[in-house]
Amino acid sequence: MNFSLHGRVALVTGAARGLGSAISKTLAAQGARVVVNDVRSQEGATRVVEVIRNGGGEALAIQADVLDGGQVKRLVEETEDHFGPVEILVNNAVGPQPNRPLEAFTWQDFQDQLDFSLKAPLLLMQATVPAMRQARWGRVIHIGSEIAELGNAELSTYASAKAAMTGLTRAWASEFGSDGITVNLVAPGWIPVERHTDLSGMEAYLSNVPLRRHGTPEDIGFAVAFLASDEANFITGQRLAVNGGKTF
């Protein structure tokens, strides 16, 4: 499977492991030059870069906190110095998703989720959109979640933040479409990655998935690569569910 990404500059946040790692590797395999960003694990980000380079791709690891405006500015400037302006922005970074009943949540728990789903994309967009506008080409892809649609019990902070990200996608698609910038969202289902240590509910989950299997990180990577490509140049403001048919 090949998409038109040769030479494009991609920035993937939260990319040291899990979905971010797979997205970075897939974009690189399609010819993009990838900045692998993570704040918690520079070692993990470096490993992802090594895999990409060993496969003949181009990549760079940059440690930065996407919730800090100054660090976002540095992240984008270092990307520009090394590869050039960011053309593909993948907002994947996320924090812990506490599973608690309503009575146990505080407003700060909601704010923490909103920071990753709204504040980080805002800071990154403000830092990258000017160059995209000048080039009249850009791809912004948010990584959401089917939980925004399913509304899982005791995950109200995460579900509401990811739902807000869908609204952000629609609004920015309208705002930047005339500049040649598309903005879309990929909503994964339950895809086991390193942080999923408890898979006890997987059988029950899969019973309601038409394809009767869980997805892989690479499934998300290919969805992102497609939306980042020239082949998807007439698709914007969309929420693409990649969950085996569990939701529309």
LINMOTA-V221195 format. One record per residue. RES is the residue in one small letter. PSI is psi in radians with two decimals (NA if undefined). NEAR is the number of other C-alpha atoms within 12 Angstrom. D_CENTER is the distance of its C-alpha to the mean C-alpha in whole Angstrom. Layout:
((RES & PSI & NEAR & D_CENTER) (RES & PSI & NEAR & D_CENTER))
This chain:
((m & 2.13 & 15 & 20) (n & 2.36 & 20 & 20) (f & 2.88 & 27 & 18) (s & 1.42 & 22 & 19) (l & 0.09 & 32 & 17) (h & 2.12 & 24 & 20) (g & -0.13 & 25 & 20) (r & 2.58 & 35 & 17) (v & 2.11 & 42 & 15) (a & 2.44 & 51 & 11) (l & 2.11 & 56 & 10) (v & 2.14 & 59 & 7) (t & 2.70 & 50 & 7) (g & 0.83 & 42 & 8) (a & 0.23 & 48 & 9) (a & -0.32 & 40 & 12) (r & -3.12 & 35 & 12) (g & -2.46 & 30 & 11) (l & -0.68 & 45 & 8) (g & -0.70 & 42 & 7) (s & -0.83 & 43 & 10) (a & -0.70 & 38 & 11) (i & -0.79 & 50 & 8) (s & -0.81 & 55 & 10) (k & -0.67 & 46 & 13) (t & -0.77 & 40 & 13) (l & -0.72 & 47 & 12) (a & -0.69 & 45 & 15) (a & -0.42 & 33 & 17) (q & 0.10 & 33 & 17) (g & -0.04 & 30 & 18) (a & 2.65 & 40 & 16) (r & 2.10 & 39 & 16) (v & 2.27 & 52 & 13) (v & 2.09 & 52 & 13) (v & 1.87 & 53 & 12) (n & 2.41 & 47 & 11) (d & 2.61 & 41 & 12) (v & -0.49 & 30 & 15) (r & -0.56 & 22 & 16) (s & 1.53 & 23 & 17) (q & -0.56 & 23 & 18) (e & -0.78 & 20 & 20) (g & -0.72 & 26 & 17) (a & -0.68 & 36 & 15) (t & -0.66 & 28 & 18) (r & -0.71 & 25 & 19) (v & -0.75 & 40 & 16) (v & -0.73 & 35 & 17) (e & -0.73 & 25 & 21) (v & -0.77 & 27 & 19) (i & -0.81 & 32 & 18) (r & -0.67 & 24 & 21) (n & -0.41 & 15 & 24) (g & 0.09 & 17 & 22) (g & 0.11 & 17 & 23) (g & 3.09 & 29 & 20) (e & 2.29 & 33 & 19) (a & 2.77 & 41 & 17) (l & 2.37 & 39 & 17) (a & 2.24 & 39 & 16) (i & 2.10 & 38 & 16) (q & 2.18 & 31 & 16) (a & 2.56 & 36 & 16) (d & 2.00 & 31 & 15) (v & 0.00 & 41 & 12) (l & 0.00 & 31 & 15) (d & 2.06 & 21 & 18) (g & -0.72 & 21 & 19) (g & -0.70 & 17 & 21) (q & -0.59 & 23 & 18) (v & -0.75 & 32 & 16) (k & -0.78 & 23 & 19) (r & -0.72 & 23 & 20) (l & -0.83 & 37 & 16) (v & -0.68 & 42 & 16) (e & -0.73 & 24 & 20) (e & -0.63 & 25 & 20) (t & -0.80 & 34 & 17) (e & -0.69 & 25 & 20) (d & -0.61 & 15 & 23) (h & -0.80 & 21 & 22) (f & -0.45 & 24 & 20) (g & -3.11 & 25 & 20) (p & 2.55 & 33 & 18) (v & 2.24 & 41 & 15) (e & -0.49 & 46 & 14) (i & 2.05 & 49 & 11) (l & 2.13 & 55 & 8) (v & 1.91 & 49 & 4) (n & 1.64 & 45 & 4) (n & -0.35 & 45 & 3) (a & 2.42 & 42 & 7) (v & 2.69 & 40 & 9) (g & -2.94 & 28 & 13) (p & 2.59 & 18 & 15) (q & 1.53 & 28 & 16) (p & 2.41 & 23 & 20) (n & 1.80 & 18 & 22) (r & 2.72 & 18 & 25) (p & 2.81 & 14 & 27) (l & -0.78 & 16 & 27) (e & -0.37 & 11 & 30) (a & -0.15 & 16 & 28) (f & 2.63 & 21 & 26) (t & 2.94 & 16 & 26) (w & -0.58 & 14 & 25) (q & -0.59 & 13 & 23) (d & -0.71 & 26 & 21) (f & -0.73 & 29 & 20) (q & -0.68 & 21 & 19) (d & -0.71 & 25 & 17) (q & -0.71 & 34 & 15) (l & -0.56 & 32 & 15) (d & -0.76 & 29 & 14) (f & -0.61 & 37 & 11) (s & -0.41 & 41 & 10) (l & -0.85 & 35 & 12) (k & -0.86 & 28 & 14) (a & -0.85 & 37 & 11) (p & -0.65 & 41 & 10) (l & -0.89 & 28 & 14) (l & -0.73 & 28 & 15) (l & -0.68 & 42 & 12) (m & -0.76 & 38 & 13) (q & -0.53 & 22 & 17) (a & -0.40 & 32 & 17) (t & -0.44 & 37 & 15) (v & -0.67 & 34 & 17) (p & -0.76 & 22 & 20) (a & -0.65 & 27 & 20) (m & -0.74 & 31 & 18) (r & -0.73 & 25 & 21) (q & -0.68 & 18 & 24) (a & -0.25 & 18 & 22) (r & 0.69 & 18 & 22) (w & 2.30 & 31 & 19) (g & 2.68 & 42 & 15) (r & 2.18 & 51 & 12) (v & 2.19 & 50 & 9) (i & 2.03 & 52 & 6) (h & 2.50 & 55 & 5) (i & 1.88 & 49 & 4) (g & -2.45 & 46 & 7) (s & 2.56 & 40 & 10) (e & -0.31 & 35 & 14) (i & -0.49 & 31 & 15) (a & -0.55 & 33 & 15) (e & -0.68 & 28 & 18) (l & -0.54 & 27 & 19) (g & 0.89 & 19 & 20) (n & 2.40 & 21 & 21) (a & 2.47 & 18 & 24) (e & 0.29 & 20 & 23) (l & 0.63 & 29 & 20) (s & -0.56 & 32 & 20) (t & -0.84 & 37 & 18) (y & -0.77 & 38 & 15) (a & -0.77 & 30 & 16) (s & -0.64 & 32 & 17) (a & -0.73 & 35 & 14) (k & -0.55 & 40 & 12) (a & -0.69 & 31 & 14) (a & -0.61 & 30 & 15) (m & -0.57 & 41 & 11) (t & -0.74 & 36 & 13) (g & -0.70 & 25 & 16) (l & -0.72 & 34 & 14) (t & -0.82 & 39 & 12) (r & -0.78 & 26 & 16) (a & -0.76 & 19 & 17) (w & -0.52 & 33 & 16) (a & -0.72 & 30 & 16) (s & -0.69 & 21 & 20) (e & -0.66 & 19 & 20) (f & 0.03 & 29 & 19) (g & -0.69 & 28 & 20) (s & -0.20 & 19 & 23) (d & 0.08 & 22 & 22) (g & 0.31 & 30 & 20) (i & 2.18 & 41 & 16) (t & 2.57 & 41 & 14) (v & 2.05 & 48 & 12) (n & 2.95 & 45 & 10) (l & 2.33 & 46 & 8) (v & 2.18 & 41 & 8) (a & 1.69 & 42 & 9) (p & 2.72 & 40 & 10) (g & -2.80 & 38 & 14) (w & 1.81 & 39 & 15) (i & 1.89 & 30 & 14) (p & 2.20 & 25 & 16) (v & -2.98 & 23 & 15) (e & -0.63 & 17 & 16) (r & -0.20 & 16 & 16) (h & 1.61 & 16 & 18) (t & -0.34 & 11 & 21) (d & 1.88 & 11 & 23) (l & 0.41 & 17 & 23) (s & -0.43 & 11 & 26) (g & 0.12 & 15 & 25) (m & -0.71 & 21 & 23) (e & -0.78 & 14 & 26) (a & -0.69 & 14 & 27) (y & -0.81 & 24 & 23) (l & -0.38 & 23 & 24) (s & -0.34 & 16 & 27) (n & 0.25 & 21 & 25) (v & 2.05 & 22 & 23) (p & -0.63 & 16 & 25) (l & -0.12 & 17 & 24) (r & 0.60 & 17 & 25) (r & 2.80 & 22 & 22) (h & 2.80 & 31 & 19) (g & 3.07 & 31 & 16) (t & 2.76 & 23 & 15) (p & -0.57 & 30 & 12) (e & -0.53 & 27 & 13) (d & -0.70 & 30 & 13) (i & -0.69 & 44 & 9) (g & -0.76 & 38 & 10) (f & -0.63 & 31 & 12) (a & -0.74 & 38 & 11) (v & -0.76 & 49 & 8) (a & -0.70 & 43 & 11) (f & -0.86 & 32 & 13) (l & -0.40 & 40 & 12) (a & -0.17 & 48 & 12) (s & 2.94 & 35 & 15) (d & -0.46 & 24 & 19) (e & -0.35 & 17 & 19) (a & 0.48 & 27 & 17) (n & -0.11 & 23 & 19) (f & 0.41 & 21 & 20) (i & 2.07 & 27 & 17) (t & 2.72 & 32 & 16) (g & 0.36 & 32 & 15) (q & 2.64 & 31 & 14) (r & 1.96 & 35 & 13) (l & 1.92 & 34 & 12) (a & 2.12 & 31 & 13) (v & 1.40 & 33 & 13) (n & 0.50 & 35 & 15) (g & 0.31 & 28 & 19) (g & 0.19 & 23 & 20) (k & -0.60 & 27 & 20) (t & 2.93 & 24 & 19) (f & NA & 19 & 20))
